[in-house]
Amino acid sequence: MTKPTSKSKRAHIISHTHWDREWYLPYEKHHMRLVQLVDALLDQLDQGPDFKSFYLDGQTIIIDDYLQVRPEQKERLEKHIRDGRIVIGPWYILQDAFLTSGEANVRNMQVGHRDAKRYGTPSKIGYFPDTFGLVGQTPQLMLQSGIDNVFFGRGVKPTGFNNMVSDDGYESSFSELMWEGPDGSKVLGVLFANWYSNGNEVPVDEASARKFWETKLADAEKYASTNELLYMNGCDHQPIQKDLPEAIRMAEQLYPDIEFVHSNFSDYLSALKASAVQELSVVKGELRSQRTDGWGTLVNTASARVYLKQMNQLGQAMLEKVAEPLASFAHLLGHPYPHDQFTYAWKTLMQNHPHDSICGCSVDEVHREMVTRFDKSRHVAEALIEDSTSQIAGAVDTSTFERYGEEARPVVVFNTSGWERSGVVQIELDAARLYFRDGFSLEDMAAKMNAIDLSGRILVDEEGNSVPCTVEDLGLQFGYDLPDDRFRQPYSCRRVRITFEAENVPALGLKTYALVHMDSHASSDSNTLLRGERGMENEYFNVTIADNGSFALTDKRTGRTYKDLGVYENVGDIGNEYMFKQPENEVALTTKDLRAEIRVIEDAPYRASYEIVHHWEIPESADETLDREQRELIYYPHRKAQRSKQMVTLNIRTIVSLSRTGKGIKLETTFNNQAKDHRVRALFPTDLTAAVHHVDSMFEIATRDNTPAPEWQNPSNTQHQQSFVDVSEDQAGLVVANLGLNEYEVLEDGRNTIAVTLLRAVGELGDWGLFPTPEAQCLSEHSFQLEIIPHDGNGATSGAYIEAYQFQIPWTLAQTNVHPGFLTPSNSPFEWQGDGLAFSSLKVNEDSGDLMLRWYNMGSNTTGLKFAASESIPQALEDAYQSNILEEETGKLNASMINESSTALTSKEWALQAGPCEIVTVGLRR
């Protein structure tokens, strides 16, 4: 602990390195430098106590990476960690905040704490040195992790006490501030106003040291609110400064009235809090550098290498929204929860979450390796899902389908979202199988499978009602089983693909159907959603497609019509992976005046779809000026390059679909990009009167201004989103939901148009030198998915946000057999109620085995939450408690009796209040 001092000032010098695992070098090249750094650090610490301590960048993955190469150094490393000389945690990795999900950030904190505890004590430092902006819920997440502070490098522009301006908005008078989240949580924020390298490479010789400290002391004093001055002795991939003790002694000689301390974050915070006399600015909400000129926010990393964001969205959804809930359901049925497998999958996924990785702002080799990691994590999730669905489906009573004979093929549809759900689903199932083990020759098996008559097959629900479906014969197929107790079992089968609409599948539950043979069935498949020459209609909407491929959408509930939806825009981009820059005076190209090819491709009772094709001539690249400007390292806002006169064809295929019960219109856009240095966006004019809009962020529906701050000079005002963006007025609103398309802009075009970036193609990394990235031009096939969701003006209460969240979550289906079981054919382990609450996760705690459920309040008013467990679950859940995000109990919940005449739930129900924007985690004990 730093002792009180009579000296006028104290300089806290904290040794650290900011370790980007991969960036301008591939991972393994940085990895080898990391091994050298930690070797040197251990040697330095072994020499004695003069070199006090070292902060290991707040991420425990550094330990894993080092010990992967130097496993024999574990004991030595652990000693210095336990002695407090190497400070570790609280994170597993230093993530980007806006491009990773709320649950991914929670897992990051959980894994970081768990790994740190294996070696010592996790640091309670909210460390975000280089994160590209911070989400508004960060203070609440920190406090729920036992952390009352945040150290960060971006998002707020301080002015300094002697040049103080208004504290409104995103200004802070000092580098120290109070940061308040939307729920009212407050933490002490410390901005690295002079960056996290302001104490780097402190000179030892007198002349250099005097010059160094004259500058550095003045720089820190300009922003600091106290005489406790912070100096970060390190930088990106910075080796340790071995002679720092000597440098500190020289500084003490030069400035005897200042105390120079080789410090740490804990001691610095204690001294800062003890000496605070100035009233600090209170900064509220998101930190996105909005009160700057807009040229250095790095916001366009949200659209760099979009394919990475799409893979990440799927990977996160598969783990947090599908695999974990299903494994929890199976666990309630008595099956072991695969904790280690989930940790491995999450760690593999999170290795893609550092800011220079998921942001797509590294060299090409880095992002190639990321694709492999995404695949690996997803494959683990798929394996866990398959195991869980098999276990659950095996417990479902499908004996109701016995009456249809041996040809009945039950299908279980799983809804792993937190709300009841309807939607079009699809599964490939085996109508018949012959196993190789039964001794058939290959010719006999093929003949028998090909001879099967698939006519008369229909789909029925548990009550025997016919469900409209499309059955496609996929012909002879090969398959295999992988039993737990014997060798693999190959088979030949006759496979079919079934498409149908599953209705009212319970939240976190299942519903069972079966493909059966019924010769006398009278088909009712003549119903259609098509209207007129180019229209579709269901209970809620009417859609009409124009000659140019855009469409008009009428919300029959509000009477509001939205026009010109789905026009595409193309402009040049002479920026880099970090920031977009449109060529000066360029006029955007659009498909508004382009005639499209339009045809019906689906006309089923459950869904109608149109195909829209554009053949669009766009410039093939920037002109030759861009290459010269890149080589001369001309700062991207000052570039003068234009677009090439040579053209290439961009063939855009769009499928617009409306389902019978659909609460939105779904779009799938595909094209093969063969142009460079450009951006493609989809435009959705709202024609709504609104000065602000709402956007999905981490555990929050953030409100943002449509018009940027007065300081903003960048012509582009693109911003981050997660699941959706919403423009609303009193009686109407339009949500545009996406899958992995994290960049949008609300245009100031008089129509409040929502512009969603589909693709941004650039050829260099950017930042501190020239690093060519030809693969960032994304010259390949791409596919994008969106959903357009009109509502009554309140996205939270109307269900529009629920629809957008469900759009993120893949349906899960499993084929099973006809068999008895203790689960009813329509079943859910839980039921909950809570106006304005969003369900976030269901998993099992690794230490206690308790089920952990999480919600967050989408609104600014307190709301009630009630939940209970189904009586069909064989292991009763008797005790409930409230928890923080580390899954540590914070208070018990009292159960009440349910009026069983109005619910099919067990006799116990728990209730609590969720405050404004509060993140609520509940534990359930068996």
N, C-alpha and C positions, 0 to 999 in steps of 0.2 A: 504494500500500500504506500502511495506517495504521501510523505509527511508534510504538514503545514510548513510554510517557509516565509521568512521575512523579506525575501527578495521581491522585486517589483513585478517580475514576470517569471513564468515557468514554461519552458519549451519541452513538450512531450514528443520524443522521437520514437516512433514505432517501426520496427523492422518488419518487412513483409515482402512478398512478391505477388503480383497479380498474375495468376497462371491460367491463361487461355489454353485449354488442352490442345486445341487445333485452331488455326487461323491462317496466317500468311505462310505457314509451313504445314505439311500434313501431320497428323497426330503423332506418328512414331518419331518424327524428327524433333518435335517439341518434347516428346516422351524421353528421349535420350538426354536432352538438356535438363529435364526435370531430375533425372537420376543423378546427374552431376551436381545439381544444386543441393539436393537433400544430402548427398554424401558430404559436400562441403559444410553444410549446416551442422550435421552431426559432429564432424571433426571440430568445428569451431566451438560448439557447446561442450565438448569433452575437454577442451583446454582449460576451462575454469569459468568462474561466475562473472567475469568482466562483461561478456556478451550476454546480456540479461535474458532476452526472450525473442521469439520470432512468431509472427502471426501467419498461419499457413493458409491464407486467402479465403478462409471461411468455408472451405469445401473438403469434405473427408475423402472424396474420390482421389485426391492427391496421394493419400496413404495407400490406397489400393494400387494405384498406378506405380508407385515407387516399389512396394513390396512384391509386385508382379515380377520385377527384375531383380530385386535385392531381398528375397525372403529371409536371408540369414541376418538381416539388420532389424528384424522386428523387435527384439528385446531391447536393443539399444534405442530405437525410436520410441518405444513405449515408455521407457524410463524418463526421457526428457519431456514427454507429454504429461506423465503423471506428476512430474516435478513442476509443471506449469511453465516450462521454458519453451515448449512448442505448443501453441494455442490452436485448437482445432474446432471445427464446426462453426455454426449450427447446421449448415446445409450439406447435402450430398454433392451437389454441383451448384455453381452460380448460374442461375437460369435467366432467360429473358422472361420478363413478367407478363407482357401482353400477348405473347404467342404460345404460352403454355397454359393449360387449364388450371382452374382452381384446385381440383383434386391432385393434379400433378405437382402443384406447389406444396400442398399438404403432404404428399408422399415424400417429396424432397426434404421437407423439414423432419418428418418422422424417420426416414432412413438416415439422414445426417445425424440426428440425435442418437439413434440406436447404434450406429457405427462408432460415433465418438465415445460412447459410454464403454465400449470394449477396450479402449485405451486409457481413458481418463474421464474428464468432465467436459461436456460440450460448452463452448463459449456462448454466452447469452448476448451476442452482438448481432443486430439486424444488419447484415453486411450486404450492400448492393453497390460495390465500387464503380462498376462500369455498365450497369443495367440501363438499357435504352428507354428510360422513363419508368415510372412506377405506378401501379394500379392503386385506386383509392382505398381498397380494403386492406392494404398493407399494415396500417397501425393495428387493426383488429387481429389480423393473423399473427403479428408480433406479440401482442399482449396475451393471446391465447397460447403462445409458445413460451411464456415466461420471460419475454424480452420487452424492455421498456424503451428501446432506442432504435434508431435507424441511422446508419452511415451510408451516404450515397453520393454519387458523382454527377447525376443528371436530373433534370426536371424542374429545378427552381433557379431563377436568376437573382442572386443577392445584389444589393446596391451598396452596401457598406454604410456604417452609421453616419459618417460625415457627408454622405450624399444621399441621405434617406429620402425615399418617396413613400407613397401610399402603400399600406400593407395589404390592400385589396388584391383579390385574385391570387396570382402565383408569385408575388413579390415577398422577399424576406429581407429584413433590415440587417441581418447578420448571417454568418455561416451556421449559427445555431438557431433553431426555430422549434416551435411546437407544431407537430403535424397531426391533424385531426381527420379521422376517417368518417365516412357517411353515417356510421352508427354512433359517433361521438367518442370513439376510442382516441386517446391522445398518447403520442410517444415523443420523446425528445429526438429531434432530427439534427444530424450534423452533416452539412454539405461540404464535400471536398471542394471548397470554392477555388482553391489553387491546385486542384487535382490531387489524386492519390500518389503523386510523385514529388510533392513539394519539398520533401526532405531527402531527396534521392542524392546519393554520392556526395556526402558531406566532406569537404576538403579537410585535410590534416595540416597542411602547411599554413603558416600564419597569414600570408598575403591573400591566398585564395580563400581561406576561411573567412577573413574579414569581409572580403567582397561578397562572398556567398551569403553570410548572415545579415549584412546590411540590407540586401534585397529581400531575403526570405522573412526576416522579422517584420519589415514594412508590409510585405504582402499579406502575412497572416493577421497583423494588427488591423489592416484595412477592413477585414470582415468579422473578426472575432468579437464576441460580446463580453468576454472576460479576459483576464491576463493569463489564462491557461491556453497556450498556443499549441496547435497540433501539427506535427510534421511526419509525413509518411515517407519512411526510408525504404523506397522500393518502387518498382514500376512493372510494366508488362514483361514477364519472363526475366526479371532482373535477378542476377546473382546476388548473394548476400554481400554486404559491405563488411569485410572481416576486420578492418581497422576502425570501425565505428567508435569503440571505446576511446581510442586515441583522439579521434575527431571531436568527441564530446569534451574531452579534457582541454583541447585547444580552444573550443568555444567558451568554456568556463573562464579561461585565462583572458580572452578578449572581452568578455562581457560579465564582469564579476557581479553585477547587479541582477543578472538573470540566472535562474537555475535551469540547467540542462539535464534532462532525465532520459535515460534509455527506458522507455515506458511501455505500457500495454493499454489496450482499450479499457479494461476494467478500472485501472488506476486513473486514467484520463477522465473517464466518466465521473468517478467519485470526486475528483478535484473540480471538474466543471460544475457539477451540481452544488458543491459546497461554496463555490465562489460566485454563483450567479446572482447578479444584482440588477441587470438590465431586464426590462420587460421584453420578452421575445415575441416575434411575429407569430401569429397562428395561421398556418397554411392549411387549407381544407381541400380534401378530395384528391383527384389524380394529379400526379406530377408529370407533365408532358411537355415542358418547355414552351408553353403557349405564349408566354410574354417574351419572346425572342423574335428575331427576324425570320425564323422559320426555315433557314437554310441548313441548320445543323442538328435537326431533331432526330435524324436517322429513322424517321417513321417509315420510309419506303423499304426498309428491310422486311416489312410485312408483305411485300409483293415480290421480293427477290427470290427466284427459284421457287415458284408457287408449288411445284410438285412436292417439295419437302413439307410444306405446311399441310398439304392434303394428306400425305402419308402420316403426319403427326396427328392430325385430327382423327383419322381412323384408328391409329394405334392407341391413342388415349381413350377413345370411346370403347374400343374392344376390351380394354383392361378395366376401366372404372365404371363403365355403364353396362357392360355385358358379362364379362368373365367373373368379376367380383360378386355381383348380385347372384349369379347362377351358382357359384361355388358356395355362397352363404346359404342359399336355399338348400343345396345338397347337404351342407353341413347340418342344417336343422333336421334332415332326415337320417342323420347318423354317420355321414361320410366325413373323412378327415378333410380339413381345409388345407390346401396346398400353399402354406405360407412361404416356404423357401422358393417355390417356383414363381410365385407372384413377386417376391423381392428381386429375383433374377430378371424377370420380365420388365419390372419397373426400372431397375438400374440400367438395363440395356436401353430402354426407351429414353431415360433421362440423360444418358450420355450424349444424346442429340439435342438437349435442351439448353446448353450454354449459349450466350447471346451471339457469339460468332458462328455458332453451328446452326441452330434453328432459324436464325435471322438470314441465313443464306449469304453471308458476307465473308466467305473464306475462299481459298483457292479450290480449284475443281477436285483435287484429290480428297479433300476433306469431305465434300458432299457426296462423292461416290461411296465412301465408307459409311456415311450416314444412311444411305439407302439400304445397305446390308443390315445395319443395326435395326432400322425400322422393320425390315422383313423378319429378323430374328425375334424381336419382341412380339410382333404380331403372330408368328407361328406358335410361340409359347401360349399366347392368349387363346388361339384357335384350339390348341390341344386341350387346354383347361376347360374351354367351353364344351368341347365334344365330350369330355369325361363327365362334366356336370349334367349336361342335358341327358346323357345316357342314364345316369343315376336317377335323375328326377323322373324322366319318362318311364323308367322301369317301375316307379312307385305309383304311376297314374292308373286308375282303374279304367281300362279300355274294353272291359268285357261287354259293354253295351253294344259293341259292334260285332259280337259273335253271330247275331242274327243274319248278318250278310254273308256268312260262310267263310271258307278258307281264303278267298281272294281279297278280303278286307285288309287294307293297309292304313293303320292309324298314323296320324301326323299330329305332333304336339307343337303348337305355336307359343313361343315365349315372348312376353312383353317385359323387358327389363327396365323400362322407364318408370318413373315414379307416379304416373297417372294412367288411368284407363286409356286404351288406345285402339283405334281402328285403322286399317290401311291395307294396301295391296301387298301381298307376300308371294314368295315363290320358293319352291323346293324341288329338287331332283330326288326321286325315290325309286326304289327297285320294286317293280310289279311282280317279279319272280326271280328266283336264284337257283343255280345248280352249282354245288361245290365240287372242286376238283377232287376232294378226298373221297367222293362217292364213286369214283372209278369210271365216270363217263369219259369217252374219248372227246377230244376237242370238237370233232365233227358232229358228234351226237349232241353235245351241249349247244352248239351253234344252231343246229337244226331245231332242237326243242324250244330254244328261246325265240327264234324267229317265227315259230309256228303259233306262238301265243296270240290269241285274239284279244285286243284291247278295247274293242267296241263295247259300248254300254257302261263305260266307267263314268261314275259321277262322284261328286264330293258331298258328304253329309256331315252335319254337326252331331253332337252327342244326343240330341233329341230326335235325330232322324230327318231333320229338315234339309232339303237340297240347297246347296250353296253354289251359285254360279261360278264356274271355273273354266279355265282353258287347259286342256291336256295335250301335251306334245309328246309324240313318240320319239325317243332318242335312240331307239334301236338297241342292238347288241352292245353291251359294255362289259368291261372287266372291273372287278372290285376285289376287296380283301378285308378280312377281319384281323385284328391283332389282339387275340385273347390274352388275359393276364396269366393264364396257367398252361399255355401250350403254344406251339409254333403257329406262325401266321397261316390264315385260312383263305386261300384265293378262291374266287368264284367267277362264274359268268352270269350275267343278268340281263333282263330286259328292263330298261330304265325309261321313266317318263318325267317330264317337267310339268309341274302343276302351278298355275297362277290363279290366285283368287283373292277375295277381300275378306280378311279376318276382322270381325266386328266385336267391339266391346271386350277386348281381352283385358283381364284385370291388371291393375298396376302391380308391377313386380311379380306377375303371376303367369298363368298359362291357360290355354283353351285348346281343346282336342277336337280334331276332325278325322275323317277317314275317307280314303278313296275306295269305293265299293263298286260291285257289279250289279246293275239293276236294268234288265232288258226292257221292262215296261215303263220306265221313267219317261214322263212327258217333259221335254225340254222347255225352259222358260228363258232361253238365252236370246230372245228377240229384242229385249230391252236395249236401248241405246242412249248414250249421253250426247251424241252428235246432234247439232242443231243447224239447219240451213247448210249453205255451201262450205263455210269455214268457221263453224261455231261449235261450242260445247256448253253444256249446262247441267248443273246438279241443283240440289236444294238451296245452296247458298250463293252460287255464282253463275254468271253468264260470261262466256269468253268468245270474242270475235277476232279473227286474224285478218290483218290488212294485207294488201298486195306487197308491201315492203317487208313483210315478215314480223312486224311488230303486232301487238295485240291490245285490244281494249278489254278491260275487266270490270264488270259491274257487280258490286256487292249488293245482292238483293235484300239483305237485312237493313242496310243503311240508305240504299238508293244511290250511293256514290259510284261514279264511273271513273276509272283510271285509264288514261289513253297513252298511246305511243310507248307501251312497255316493251322492253326487250330489244330496243335499238342498240347496235354495237358502235363503239367509238374507237378510232385508232389515231394515235399521235406518235411522234418520234420521241426517243429518250436518249439524250446524250449525257446522262448522269452515270451512276455506278450502282453497285449492289446496295449501297447505303441510302442514296438519295436520287429521286427522279428529277430530271431537268428536260423540259420540252424545248425544242429549238425556238429561238426568238421569232415572233410574228407568224408562227405556223398556224394554219387553220386546220382544225381537227377534221378528219374524215369520219363519216358515219354511213350506216346502211339505210338512213332515212329515205334517200332517193334511189335506192337500189331495189330492183324487182326480185322477189324471192320465188323459189320453187316450193310449192306447198302441196302436201298430200296427206291423206289419212293413213296411218300405219297401225292403228289399233281401234277396234270398235267392239268392245265387250261390255256386258252389263255392269261390270264393276269399274271400268275405266275406258276413257277415250284419249287418243294421242294423235297429234299431228307432227309430221316432219317438215321442217322449214330449212331450206338450203340457200345460202348466199355464196356467190362466186365473186370475190371482192379483190380488186386490184389495189395493192398498197406498195409503198416504196420498199425495196429489198433491204435497205440499211441506211445508216447515216452516210453522208458524203465523206470524201477523203480527208476533210479538215479534222474530223474527230480523231483519227489516228495520230495526226500531228499534235493535236492539243493534249491527248493522253500522254504521249511521249515527253512533251514539254512540261508535264505535271501542272497544267493550267487548272486552277480550282474550278470545279464543275459549274458553279453559277455564272462564271465569266466566259464560258465557252460560246463560240459563234458558229459551230457546225450546223449544217442543215441536213435535210434528208436527200437521199440519192434520187436521181431521175429515173433510174431503172426500177421496174415494177415486178412483183411476183403476185401470184394468185393465192389468196387465203380463202379456202373453201370451208365455210362454217356450217355445220349441221346442228340444228336445234330441235329437240323433241319437247313439245309442250303437252303436258298431261293433266287431266282432271279426273279424279276418282269419284265414285258415287257418293261416298261419305266425306270426301276430302274437304278440309278446312283451308286449303291453299292450292295454288297452281304450281306444279313442279316443272322445272326446266332442266334439261341436260344438254350441254353445249360441247361439241367436239370439233377439233380442227388439228391439222398438221401444220405446225408453225415452221415456215422456211424463210422468215424475215428476221432481220437483226435490228437492234437499237430502236425498239418501239414498245408501245403499251396498248393492250386491248382491254376495254371495259364494256360492261353491260349497263345500260341506262334505264332507270325506272322513274319517270316523272311522277310526282305525287300530286301536284297542284293543290297542296294543302297549305294553309296559312300557319306558319310556325316559325318562331325565332330560335328554338332549340330542338334537339332531337334526342332520342334515347338509344343507347347502344349496349349490347351485352359485353360485360367485362368479367373479371374474376370475382365470383360471388356477388355481383352487383349489376344493376341496370343503371349505368352512368348517364347523366344528363350533360350534354355538351352544346355549346353555342354554335349556331350555323355560321355566324360571322366571326372571323378570327379577331384576336386582340389588336389594338392599334399598332403595336410594334411589329406585327406580322407583315413581311414584305414578299415572301415567296408566293407566286401566283397560284401554286397548288396548296390545298389545305386537306390533303389526304390524312386519314386517321386509322387507328387500330380498331378492330372488332374481333369478337370471338364468334358467337353463334348467329347474331343478327344485328340489324340496325332498324330503327323505327322512327318514322316521321308521323306526327299526329296533331290533330286539332280536336276541338271539343266533341264532335260527333263522328269523327272518322279518322282512320289511321292506316298506314301501310307499312308492314314489316317485310323486309327482304332477308331471308335466312340463307345461310351458305354452308358448304362443307369445305372447310380449310381454305377459305378465301378471306384472309384477315385484313385486307385493305379496302377502304371505302372512302367516299367523299360525298357530302351533301352540297350540291352545286348551288351557287348564288346566281341562278339563271332565270329567276322569276317563277320557277315551277317547283323549287325544292326537290330537284331530281336526286335520287340515290344512285350514285355511280359505284359499281363494284368492280374492282380490278380482277380480271381473269388471268392476265399474263403480262409480265414485264420482262423484256429481254435486253440485257446489257452485256458488255464485254470486258469489264474490269472490276476489280474488287473495290478500289478507292482508298481513302484514308491516307497513309503516310508515304506512299510511293506508287509505282506502277506495277501492278500485279494482274496480268491478263487472265481472264476467266472465260474462255470461249464457250464452255458448257453452260454458263449463265445466260447465253442467248436462247437456251431452251428450244433447240431446233429438233422437234420431235412431235409425236402425237400427244394431245392433251384433251382431258375431259373435265368438265366443271358442272357442279350441281347446285341449283338454287331453288328456293321455294318462295313464292309471293303470297303473303298472307294479309288480306284486308281485315280490318276490325272496326269496332265502334268508337275508337278514340282512346281506349284504355287497354293497352296490350296485356297488362298483367291480369285484370279481372275478366277480360273477354275470352281468354284462352289462347290468344295469338302467340304469346310467349311460350306457353306450353307446347303448342304445335311446333314452334321453331326449335325448342329443345328436343322434342321427340324426333325431329328431322335429323338430328345429329346421331341418333342411335340405330344401328342396324337391327332389323328383326332377326330372331333366331328360331329356326325350325328343326325338328328332329323326327325321323321316322322311328316308329316302334312297332311292337307286336300287339296282338290281342291277348290281354292277360288281366287278372285281377290286380287290385292295388288299393292302398288306403287313402290315396289322394283322389278327390273328385275330378272329373274331366275338365272342369273350370275351377281354377283354384289360385289362391295367393296366400303367401305366409303372413302378410301384413296388410293392414288397412290404416289410412291416415286421412285427416282432414285439416286444412289450414288455408284460409283465404290469403292469397298473395304470396304463398310460400312456394319455393322451388325445391324439388327433391334433388339431392346431389349425389349421395353414395350410400352403398350398403356393403359392408365387409366384415371380417372377423378379426378381432384383436389378437396379435401374435402371442402375447403373454397370458392374457386372461381367458381367451376363448370366447369372450363376450361378443355379441353382435353390435356393430357400430353403425348408426344411421345418421345422416347429416342432411339438413335443410338450410336454406337461407331465405331471409325475408327480402322480396324484390321491391318492397315499398318503404316509405318513410313513416308509416304508422305501425304501432304495435298490433300484433295479430296473435290469435290463439292457435295452438297445435294440439291435436289429439291423435293418438295412435294406439294400436293394439295388435296383438298377434293372433293368428287364426287358430281355432280349436282343432283344426285338422292336423296341425304339426304335432308329431309324437313327443317331442321334448318341450315341455311347457316352459315358457319364459315368465318367471315370477317376479323379477326385480328390475327396475329401471332407474337410471341415474343420468344426470347431465354431465358432459365431458367437455374438455377443450380439444383443440385439433391434434394434440399429442396423445389423445385418448386417455387422459388422466381424469379421474372422477373429480368433479367440482361441486356436486350436490345431488342428494337423492330426490327421486320423484315419487310421489304418493299415488297409488293406484285407486281407481274407483270402479264400482260395479256398472256394467253396461246393461241397459234395458234390452234384453235378448229378443223381445218381440219386434224390435226395429233393426236388428243386426244379427248377422250370423257369426259374429266374432266371439272369442273367448270372453269369460266373465270379467276380465281385467282390462282396464283402459287407463292410459296415462295422459296427462295434459300438462302443458306449460305455456308460457307467454314468450313470444319471439319479438324482441324489440325492433325498432326501425333498423333495417339493413343488417340485422344480426345474423351471424352464422351460428347455427345450433347443432350440436352433436349430442346424440343420445346413445347410451350403452344399455344393452339388455342382457341380463344374466339368466342362465337356465337353472 
